[in-house]
Amino acid sequence: MFLLHRHCNRNRSSLLLCLLHHQHFSTLSSSPPQPLDVPLSQPTYMIWSSNTSLGKTLVSTGLSSSFLFSSTSSFQSKKFLYLKPIQTGFPSDSDSRFLFNKLSSFSLRRQPPLSLSLSDSVIYSSVSAAKSVLSDKFRAPATEFGSGMYDLNLREVNENSGRGEAVSQLVCQTLFAWEEAVSPHLAAERESGVVGDSEVLEMLSKCLREGLESDRERMEVLCVVETAGGVASPGPSGSLQCDLYRRVIVCFYCLCLIFKNTLAFSLMGIKLMAKKKLEVICHGLTAHVSGTIDRPFRLPGILVGDGRLGGISGTISAYESLKLRGYDVIAVVLEDHGLVNEVPLMSYLRNRVPVLVLPPIPQDPSNDLMEWFDESHDIFNSLKDIMLSAYTERIQRLHDMTKKAGEIFWWPFTQHGLVPEETVTVIDSRCGENFSVYKERDNESITQQFDACASWWTQGPDATLQTELARDMGYTAARFGHVMFPENVYEPALECAELLLDGVGKGWASRAYFSDNGSTAIEIALKMAFRKFSCDHGILLDFLKNNTAERVIKLKVLALKGSYHGDTLGAMEAQAPSAYTSFLQQPWYTGRGLFLDPPTVFMCNSKWDLSLPEWLHAKIVNLQDMIIHGSGGMHMIDPLFQRILVNECRNHKIPVIFDEVFTGFWRLGAETTADILGCVPDIACFAKLLTGGVIPLAVTLATDAVFDSFVGDSKLKALLHGHSYSAHAMGCAAAAKSMKWFKDPQTNINIISGQKFLRELWDLELVQQISSHPAVRRVVALGTVCALELQAEGCNSGYGSLYASSLLQKLREDGVYMRPLGNVIYLMCGPCTSPEICRQLLVKLYRRLEDFNRVEEKVRVG
C-alpha cells in the first residue's frame, strides 16, 4: 500500500496594514482604483518611439490632417482625439498645442476652408509649470498651490468656419505637464510633482471614455495616445513607459506602525527605522515591494523608428521591447536620412509589419513645415488606412471568436450543450492576475476580469513577474530551443533542480525527476513507490533470484476519499470512485486502493467546525493546521489524521507520496506543506505554480533510498519512463525565476521575513460574515484560496450541479472570473496578491450572495 494525498496549510499570522499617502498626490483622487474599461467603439492607437526627438508629434499631426480632411467617410463630420498623458518642458514646449496650431493652419489653407472646431487643454501641471502659465493672468499666493500637482484645467478653443454645415473636431488634451525639459521622472522629482502610474492610467481611461463614447453615433473618430520619449523611457513614477501602460502600481504600504519619529522598531519580524526614513522608503517603492493591481491597457501601436546612423539597432530594440510585453505594432514609420534604414528593417520584420518612410524634415526653426506636410500627405494617408483597416480586422476577429470557438473547440470538463455562445469569455490578453476581456454588448470595450480560479490553479505572477518570465524564457528559447535531457546537463535544468532540493525538498529529497504535468508526475511517483515497496518487502529480490518470466504483483494504494490526482489512467486508479472515474469517463477503472474517509474542518457561522466520519469518534482535534482537497470540493483535512497515517505507513515500510501539484509553492500559504504536517514524504510531486503557471513542467522529488532501488547493472532495472520534453529549458528557467521570486521578501511583500509562511490574505471578518450567510453551508480560507459551499440539496448539489451558474455570471459582470466545482465556488489569488485585492473580491462575492439569496428565496416561496 502507498499513502497518496494532497495537502495544504493555514497561514500562521496576520499583519496590520496602513495606507500611506504621499504629499505629491494631494490634489488627485485617493479613492480605490476602479477597473479600467478601454473603449473599442472607435480606433485607438499608441504612438511609440524608439527614442526621443524622432517626430512622434509630427506623425500625430500628419495623421490628424489626413483623417480630418479626407472625404472617404460615410459620416458627415469627424473627430480626431489626441491625448498626451505626459509632457515635460511645458509651457514652452507643448505637443498638443503644436497639433492645435498646425491643424488650425491646415484648415484655413484648404480651398474652400473646412469647418473645424479645435480645442487644446491641459488638465494637471506641476506647481512651477502652473505658476509660469498663470503668472501673467493673476498672482496667487504660493500657499494656494500647495504641493503635488496643480489642477490647472487650462483650455484654448478655436472655431474655423468653412464650407458645409458639418463641423469636424480636433480635441487635444495633455493630462500631466512639468516645466523642466528633462525625463519625466526627473521633472516630477525636481518639481515635487510625482504622479503614480495609477493616476496616469485612470485619467487616460477617463479621457478616452469621454472622448470616444460621447460622439460614437454621429461622428467617425480616430484617437492616438502619444507617449513621451522612447519606448523604455521612464514615466513620472520611474516605471518604464512600456510597463506603465501595461500595469498599474498601487502602493498598499503595509509596514507602518510608526512610533513617534525617533526609534526603530520591529513588526512581525520586519524592521522599520524612523518615520523620516520610512517616508523615503515608501516614496521609492516599486512593484517589487508594493502591492500591484494589474489592469488592461494594451492598445495597438505605431512605432516611430529612427532613420539616423545607429537607428536600425534602436528601432529593432524598441520593437522587441514592445513585443516582449505583448503589444501589437501595426506599422513602423521613420524619417528618411539618406541611409536607407527601412531596407534592413523590412528584412528583419519579414514584411509582417509595414515600414513607411517620411521625407527629410527641414531643420530650419523658422520653417512652418507646411510644404513638408504636403510632401508627406500620401505617406500619412497610407498610415491612416493601415490603422483603420487593422482596427476593423481586430474588431471582426474579436466578434467572430465566440462562434468559431463553439464550432471548433472541444473544451475539457465542459458540457458544450450547456454553454450558450454569449457566455463564452473572449480573452484579448492577460496582465498579471487579470484577463483583458472583450465585451461586445452595449459599448464595445476591453475590460478587466480578475482570474479568480488562477487559470486552473496554475497562475501566480503579478505583471512584473510576468514580464520577467517572458524575458527569461525568451532568452532561454533563443539560447537552447529544446535539448534532450538524458545524460545531459544544462544551466536551467541544473539551477531548477538545485532550487527544488534546497526548497520544497530541503532536508529529505536528493533527486529531481522532471516530467510535463501533474498527472504524469503522479504516474512516475507510483512507479517509484512500487519499486521501493518491492525492494523493502523482498518482492524484487525474489523475482531476481528465480529469474522467472514477467510476473504480475497486485499492489494497491492507500489514499483519501475525495482525492484527485490527474486524468491519466494510472493516476485515476489511485483515487476513489468519483465523477471522474465513472463508467462514462473511464470504463477500465477498478480503483486499485484502499480509500479512507478522513475528518474535515470548515467554518460555519463564524466558527470552525469539525466533521468526523462514522468510523472516527475522537473528541480531541488540532485546529491549528488544516489540509485541503482541491478538485474534490475544497475539503479541509485534519493534519493530525494525516500525520498519524504517515507514521503508521513508516512503521509498515509503506512509501509515502505527497501530491503537492495543487498545494505546493505557496498556493496554500507555505512553500511546501511538509512544513505544516510536521513530517516528510519519500516522494513528492509538484507542478502548476512551479513555473508560475506560464508553461507546463512537473517534477517528482525522491529520497536517496527510493533512487537506490533503481540502481543496478542492467538498464532494465532503471526507471523506464520519460517525456520528450523532460526538463525543457524554458520551463526550468521559468521555474527557477518563480521559485526565487515567490520566496524573496523583496519581490513578494506577502512573505513574512524570517518565517516560512505568507501573511493572511483573506480578511477574517469578511470570511466570517460570508460563513454566516444563509446561502452558504461552509467556508474554507487558506493561503491564496477562499472557497465556499452553497446551501443546496438534491440535483443542485454535487460536481454536476449548475446551481452556482447564475451567481458566477453576475460576478463575471463585476470583473471576477470564476468557475465552479458544482455548488462549491472559490476565489484564488497569487502568492504576491495584495490583501486589499482579496478584500475587494470578498466584498463583491458577499454582495452577489445577497442578490443570489433573494432570488432563491423568491423561487422557493413561489
N, C-alpha and C positions, 0 to 999 in steps of 0.2 A: 504494500500500500504506500501511497505517496501523498503527503499533505500539499494541497494546492489551493491558494486563496489570494484574493485581492484585499488590500487593507489600506487604511489611511489614519490620519491623526486629527487631533483637535489642537487649535492654537493655544499657547500657554499664557499669553499676556496681552495686555492692551496698552495703547499709547495715547495720551491726551493730545488732541490736535488743537492748534491755534492758527488762525489765518492772519498773516502779517501783510498789511497794505503799505506799499512803498509810496512815499510822498509824491513821486512823479506822476502817479495815476489819479491825483486828487480831483482833476476835472473830468475824468472819464467814469463811465458806469462801472460799479463794483459788484453788480449783480452776477449770479452764477451764469456761466456761458450757456447759451441755448444752442440746440442743434442747428447747423447751418444747412440751408437749402440753396443749392446752386441752380438757378433757373436755366432751363434748356429751351425755353419758348422762342428764343432768338439766338443766333450765332454769337458766341463769346470766345475770345481768344486772348491768351497771354502773349505779350511781346517781350521776348527774352533777348539777351545779347551776350556774345562771348567775352565782351569786355566793355569798359566804359567808353563813351565818346565815339561810338561807331554808327550812330544815326538812328537809334530806335524811334526818336520823336519825329524824324523825317519820314520814316516808314509809316508811323501812325498818321501823320499829316497827309501823306500821299494816299493812304487807304481811305481816309475820310473824304478827300476830294473825289476819288474815283467812285466811292459809294454814293455820296450825296448828289453828285452831278451826273450820274448815269441815268439813262431813261429806260432801262430794261425791266423795271419793277412793275408789277400789276397794281401796286399801291399808288395813291396819288402823292403821298409825301413819305419822307424817310427821316430816320433819326440815327445819328452816329453818337454813341456814348463812349467817351474817353475817360478812363479812370486812371489816375496816377496815385497809387497808395502812398508812396514815399518820395519826397522831394527835398533835396538839400540845395544850398545856395540861394534860397528864397529870401527876399522877393526879387533880387536882381536877376535870378535865373528861375524861370517857371515854364516847364514843358507844356502845361495845359494852356498857359497864356500864349505861348508860341503858336499852338494849334488854333486857338481862338482868333488870333490876329491874322494868320495866314488864310484861314477859311473865309474870314470876312473879306479879305482882298480878292480871293478867288471868286467869290460870289459876285462881286462888283465888276470883275473883269469879263464875266460872261455876257454875251450879247444875244438876246436881252438878258439883263441881270436875273438871277434866281432869287425867289423869295426864300430867305433863310433866317431863322431865329437862332441866335448864338448866346450861350451863357458859359461863364467860367467862374468856378467857386473854389475857395479854399476853406476847408472845414476846421481843422486844428492846426495850430502852429506852435512853435516854441515861444517862450516869452520874449526872447530877443528878436525873433522874426516879427512877432506881433507889434512890438514897440517900433520897429523900423517901418512897418506898414502904416501904423496908426498915428505916428508922431505928428504928421502934418495936419491931421484932422482934429485931434483933441489930445490934451495932455492928461493922462490918467495917473494917479499915484501908483508908484511901483507896487504897493501892497495889494492893489486890486488884481494884479496879475498873479500873485501868489507863486507857487512852484508847480512844476509839471507843465502840461500842455495847455495852451490857451484856446478857449472856444472862440475862434476867430470869425467863422462864418462870413467870410468876405466874398462878395458876389458882384460880377460885372456882366451886363447884358448888352446885346446889340441886335437890332432888327434891320435887316436889309430887305427892302421891298423890291419885288420884281414882278415878272410875268406870272400869270395864273393865280388861282385862289389858294392852291395847296402851298403850305409853308413847311419846309423841311427844317430839321433841328440839328444843331450841334450842341451837345451838352458835355462840358469838360469839368472834371472835378479832381482836385487834389485833396487827399484825405489827411495827410500829416506832412508838415513842412518845417524845416530847420534853416537857420540863416547861413551857417558856415558851409562852404562848398567842399565838404570832405565826405568820406564814407559815412553812411547813416549812423552806424554805431558810435563813431567818434563825435559826430554832431550832436546826437542825442545825449551823450555823456557830458560833453562840454557845456551844453546849454540846459542841463538839468531837465531834459525832456525825454526820458526813456519811456518808450511805449512797448508794451508786451505784444507778442505775436497774436494773442487772442484778441486784443483791441484792434489790431490791424485787420484781421480777418472778419471780425464782427462788423466793423464799419464797411469793409468792402462788400460783405454779403448784403448789408442793408442798402447800400447804394445800387448794387446790382438788382435787387428786388424792385426797388422804387423806379429805377431807370428802365428796366426791361418789361416788367409786368404791366405798368400803367398804360402803355401805348400798344400793346400787342395786337389789339383788334383793328386798329386804324392806321398803323404805320409799320413799315418794314424797318427793322432795327438791326444794326451791327454794332457790337461792343468790343473794345480792346482794353485790356488791363496792362499798362506798361510798367515793367519793373524798373528798378534803379541799379545802375552799374551793370556788372556781369552776372552770369548765372550763379556763381558762387560768391558773389559779394555779400558782405554781412548786411542784415537789416538793422533796424534801430535797437533791437534787443541783443544783437550779436549773432543770432541764428543766420545761417546762410539762407539766401532768398529761395534757393531751390528746395530748402527744407521748410522755410517759413510758410510757404503757400501749400505745403503738403500736410502740415500738422499744426496744432496749437499747443503751446506750453503754458499750462496754468499752474501756478505755484500754490500748493497746499502745504505751506511751510509748517512742519509738524514738530519742530524741535523748540518749543517756545514757552516754557515757564521761566520767565526772566526775573530773577530775584534782584530788585532794585537795579543797579547798573555797575556793580563792582565785582562780586566774586564769581568764580567759575563754579559750576555745579554739574551734577550727573543725573540724567533722567533715563531710566531703562537702559543703562549701560552706554548712553550716548553723551559724551562730554561737550558741554557748551561753555564758551567763555563769557566775557562781559557783554552787556547789551550792545555797546557800540560795535564790538567785533561781530556779534551775531547779525546786526543790520548789514554789515559789509558782506558777510557770507550770503545772506538772503538776497542781496542786490545782485550778486554774481552767480546765483544758482542757474543751472541749465537743466535740460531734460534728464541728465544723469542723476540729479539729486533732487528733483521735484516731481510732483505728480504730473502726468500728462493726460490731456484729453485730446484724442485724435479725431479730427473731423474732416469731411471730404472737401477738397478744393482743387481737384485735378482737372484744370482746364487745358484743352489742347493749345498748342503754342506755335508761334512763328519765331524762328531763331535768326537774329541779325548777326551774320558772320563777319569775319574780318578779312578784307581784301588786301591788307598790307603785308609786308615781309614778316614772316612768322605767323601769319594769320591762319594758315591751314591747321597748324597744331592747336591753336587756341579754339578755333571753331569746332574741331573734332572733339576736343576735351569738353567743351560746353555741351555739345550734343550728347556725348556719352554720360555726362553728369545728369542731364535731364532724363535720359532713357533709364538710367540706373534707378531713378526714383519713380519710375512709372509714368512719366509724362509722354504724351503723344506730340511729336513735332511734325507738322504737316508741310512745312516749307522752310528753306534757308534762303535768305536774301542778303547780298553783300554789295559793297561799293567796288567798282572797278578801279584798281590802282595800276593796271597795266601788267600785272603779274600772273594773270590767268589762274587765280586760285580756285576758280569754280571747277576746273577740269579735274584735278585730283580729288576735290570734294565730291563731285558727282561719281567718280570712280569708287571712292570709299563707300558712299551711300548706295551704290549699285542701283541707282535710279529709283530707289524706294521713296526718296524724298526729293521733290523738285528743288533745284538751285537756281535762283533768279539773280541777275546781275544788274545793278543800277549804274548809271553813268557817273563819272567822277564828280564829286561835289566841289563847287568853287570855294576857294579858301579866302577870298576877299571878304572881310567882315561887312563891307558896305553892300554886298550883293544881296538882293532881296530873294534870290533863289527861284524867282518866278519862271525864268527860262529853264532852269534845271527841272522843276516840277513838270513843265510842259514836255520836256525831253523824256521824262520818266513815266509819262502818262500810260503808255502801253504796258510797262512792267507792273505798275500798280493795278492796272485793270486785270492783268493775269493773276496777280496775287489775290486780289479780291475774289475772282472767280474760283480760285482754288479753295479759298476759305469757305465760300458759300456752298460749293459742291461737297466739301468734306463734312460740313455741318449736316447737310441733307442726308448724306450717306450714313452718318453716325446715328441720326435720329431714326432712320429707317431700319438700321441693324438692331437698335435697341427695341424698337417697336415690334419687330418680327421674331425676336428671340424666344418669347414665351410659346408661341405657336410651334416654331421649329423644334423646341425642346420637347414638347409633348409628343411630337411625331417621330423623333429620332432617339431620344434618351430612354434607357431603362434604368431608372433611379433605384438604388438599393434601399431596402427597408421601406418601400413605398408602394401603396396600392394605387395605381395610376387612375383607376376609376373614381377615386375619391379626391383627385386633385384638379379642381377647375382651373382653366387657363389663367384666369385673372388673379389666382392666388400664387402663381409662380413668381419667385423673387428674382429679379434681374439685377445681378451684381456687376456694377461697372468696374469696381476696383476695391481694394482693401487698404486701409491705412491704420496700422496698429491693431486696435481691438474693434475697429468699426468697419462695417461694409459701407460702401457708397452705392446706394440702391437707386435704380431708375424708377421714377413714379410717372406713369402716363396719365392717369386720371386727373381731372381738374387741370392744374397747371403743370406742364411737363417740367420735371426737375430731377436733380440728383440730390438725394437726401441721406442722412446718416441713420444707420441702424447698428446698435451695439451688438456684437456677436456673443450673445449670452449663452450659447451652447459651445463656445470656443471651438467651433467647427469640428464637432465630434471629439471634443476634449483634447485637441491637439495644440491649440494656439495659446501662446503666452507672450509674444513680443509686443512691446509698445512700438510707436512709429520709429523711434531712434534705433532700437534693436533691429527692426525690420530692414532699415537701410543698411545697418552694419552687416547683417546676414547676407543681404543681396551683394554687398561689396565683397565679402569674404568668399561667398560661393562663386561669384563671377571670376574672381582671381583664381580660385581652385579649379574651376572648369577650364579656364584658359591654360593653366599650368599642367593639369593632369588629364583632363577629359575623364575617361574611366580607365582604370588599370585593374587587372585581375589581382585577387588577394592572396591565394595560396602560395606559401613560401616566399612572399614578397613583403617589403615594408616601405612605407612612405609616410611623410610627416603628419598629414591629417589623421590617418588611422592610428599612428603611434601616440600622438598627443591625446586623441579621444580616449583611447584605452587607458592611458595613464591617469587622465582625469576621472574616469569611471572608477578605477580601482582605488584612487585616493579620495573619492567622494562617496557615492552611494554604496560602493563595495568595500569601503575602508574597514580594516580590522577583520575581514573574513574572506573576501574574494581574492583570487590570484590570477584568474583567466577571464578574458573577454571574448565571447563568440558572437560575431556580428551576423545579422540577417536583415530582412527587409521590412517586417512589420510585427506587431504584437502577437498575432496568431501563430506565425511561424516561429517566433521566439519561444512560445509555449511548446510547440512541437519538439523543438530542439531540447528544451528543458526536460520534457518527458523522456526522450531518448537517453539523456544523461542520467536521469533518475533510474530508469530501467537498468542501465549498466551498473550503476553504483549499488543498487539493491541486489543485483545478481552476484556481484563480487562479495558483498558483505555477508550474504547468506549461502555461499558456496555453490550457487547455481552455475555460475560461469566456469568455475574450476571443474565441476562435474562434467560439464559439456566438453571442455578441452581434453580431459583425461580419456573420456570414452570415444572422442573423435567420431561421434556419430553424425548422421545426416542432420539436416536442419531440424530443429525442434521448435515446438510452439509452447511457450510458457504463458499461462494465464495470469496476468498481473492486473491489479486494479488500483485506482487512485482513491485516496481519502480526501474529500473536498466538501464544500459547503453548499447547501441548497441555496438557489438564487444566484450562484456564481456564474460568471460568463467569461470565457477565456478565448473567444475568437471563433471564426467561421470555418476554418479548415477542419476536415473530418476528424483528425486525431484530437484536436482541441475540443471539439464538440463531444467526443466520447468521454472527456474528462469533466463534464458538467452534468448537473442533474437535469431530468426531463423538464422542458420548458417549451414555449412557443417556437424557439429557435431550433429545437431538436425534434419537433413533431414529425409525424409521417409526411405531412405536406412539404416539409422542408428537408428532412434527412431520413429517408426510408431505411438506411443502413444502421441507424442509431440503435445501440444496445445499452449505452450508459455503463461503461466499464469502471464502476466505482461504488464506494460507499459514501453517501451524501448526507451529512449531518445537518440538522435543523438548529441553527445557533440562536442564542439570545440577541435581541436587537434593542437599540436605545433610540429614543426620539423625543422631541419637545412637543408638548401639547398643553394648551392653556398656560403658557409661560413657564412650565415646569418640565424638567427632564423626567421621562418615564421609561420603564423597562418592560419589555415583552419577553416572557420566558416560554420556550417550547414545552410541550407537555412532559417530556422526559426529564426536564431540568427544573428543580424546585428550590435552588439555592436562594437564600434571602440576602446574603451579603454580596454586594457588587461594587465595582470601582467605576465611577462615572467620570474620572479624570480624562481618560483617553478612550476614544471611540473609533471604530473601524467601519468602513462603508463598502457596500456593493454598488457598482455603477449601473450597468445595464439591467441588473436585477431589480431595479426600482429605488436605488439610492437608500438602501437599508444600512444603518449603523450596526456593527457587530461589536460586542463587548470584547476588548482586548485581553482581559483576563482569561476568557474562554480560549482564545487563540494561543496565548502563552502556554497554558496548561496542555493544549493539544500538541503544540510544538515540542514541549518537554517529553510528552509521552511517546511521540514519534522518535525522538532521540533515544529514549530508553529501549526502543524496539528496533533500532537501526533502520528506520524508515527515512529516506532522504526527504528534505523539506524544500518545497518550491514556493517562493513569494512571487506572485503575479503583480508587479507594480507598473504594468503597462499604462494603466489609468492613474494610479495614485502617486507614482514617482515624480521626482523633480519639482517639489513644492506645490503640486496640484492640490494637496490637502494640508498645506502648511508646513511641511518638513521636506527636506531633500529626499530622505528615504524613511519609510515607516518602520524600518528595523529599529530606528532610534525610539520610536513610540512604543513598540511592543516590548522593548527590553530584551530582545533575543534576535539572533541572526539566522538566515537560512543556509542551506547548502548550495542552492541555485536560486537566482532571481532574474526576472525578465523586465526589461524597460523598453519603452518606445514613446510615441506621441510627443510629450514635451522634451524628450531627449534632444531633438533638433530645433526646439522652439516651435515645432509643428510645421515648418515650412517645406519639409521634404521627408519622405519615408526613410526610416532607419530604425532598426531594433538591435538590442544586444541581450545576450544571456550570459550572466556572470556566474562563475562557479568557483568552488574551493579547489585547493590542490588535490584533496582526496578524490573528488569527482573527476578531475582531469587525469589523475594517475590511473584510474580504472580503464582508461582508453589507451594507455601507453603499452607498447609491445613491439615485437619484432616482425609483425605482419601488418600490412596495410589494411587487411580485412578487420583488424581489431580497432582501427581508428574510427572516429565518428564520421560516417559516410553520409554527410548531409551538407548542403550548401546552396548558395544562390549566386547567380551570375553577377549580381551587383553587391555581393558581400563587401562590407566596409568601403562602399564607394566614397570617393574622395570628397565630393560636395557635401554628402550627408555627414561625414566625420568632421569636416570644417564647421558646418552649421552647429553640430552637437558641441564641439569644443567651445565655440563662441557662446552658445546658450548656457552651458553649464557654468562658465565663468561669470557671465552677466547676471544670472539669476541669484548667485550666492554672494555677490560683491555688494556691500552696503553703499558703495559709491555709485553703482548703476541701478540698484534696486532699493528704493527707500523703504520697502516693507521688511527688509531683513533687520532683525534685532541684533545689533552689533554684539559679538561675543557669544551669541546663542545659536541654536540650530533651528529656529522657528521664524515664521513670518509673524508680524503683528496681526491683531484681529482686523479683518477686512469688513465684516458684516456688523452693522450697528445692532448691539444686543437688544436694545429697547424695541427697535423695529421688528427684529426677528421674533421677539416675544409677542408683540402686537399681532403679527401675522399668524403665529401659532394659536392665538386665541380667537381667530376669526371663525365664524360659524361655517364657512365654506371649506375650512381646512381641517384635515384629520391629524396630520403630523408634520413636523418640520425638522430638518437637519441642516446645520450650518457648520461647515468645516473648511478651513483654509480658503480656497478660491471657489468653493461650492456652497450654494444655498438651495436646498431642494424642499419641496412640499408635496404632500399627497392630498388631493381634493377629496372631500366627502363624496363618495359615490357608491352605488350598490348595483348588483346585477351586471347587465351588459355595459353599464357606464364605468365599471372598474376593470382593472387588468390591462395588460400590454396592448390588447387590441381595441381599447376604448378610444372613442373620438370625443369624449366628454369635454376635454380641455381645448378643443379646436377654436371655438369662438373667443375664448379668453386670450389665447395666444395670438389670434389675428388682431385683436384690439391692441395688444402690447406691441405688435409689429408696427401698427399705426403710430404708437408712441415712440418709435425708434429703438425697440428692443426685440431682437430676433431670437426666437426660442423654438425648440422642438420638444414634443412631449415623449414621455415613456408611459403611454396610456393616460391614466388620470394622475400620474406623477409629473410635475413640471419642475424645472430647475433653472437657476441662474448660475453662470460660471464665468469668472473673470480670469485674469492672468496673474502670475506672481508679482508683477510690477504695478498692478492696478491700484489707483488711489482709493482709500476707504470712502472718500467723498463720492466717487463714481458709484461704488457699491451702494452707498446710502441712497443715491438718486434712483438706482434700479429698484431698490426695495420700496421706495415711495411710489413709483409708478406701478409696481406689482400690487401694492395694497389698494391703491385707488381703483385699479381694474378689478380686483377681487370684490370690492364693494358693488360695482356695477354688475359683475357676473352673478353675485349672490342675489341681487334684486331681481334679475331676470329669472333665475332658477326658482325663486320664491313665487313669482307670478305664474310660472309653468305649473308648479305643484298645486297652487291654490286653484288655478283654472282647471 
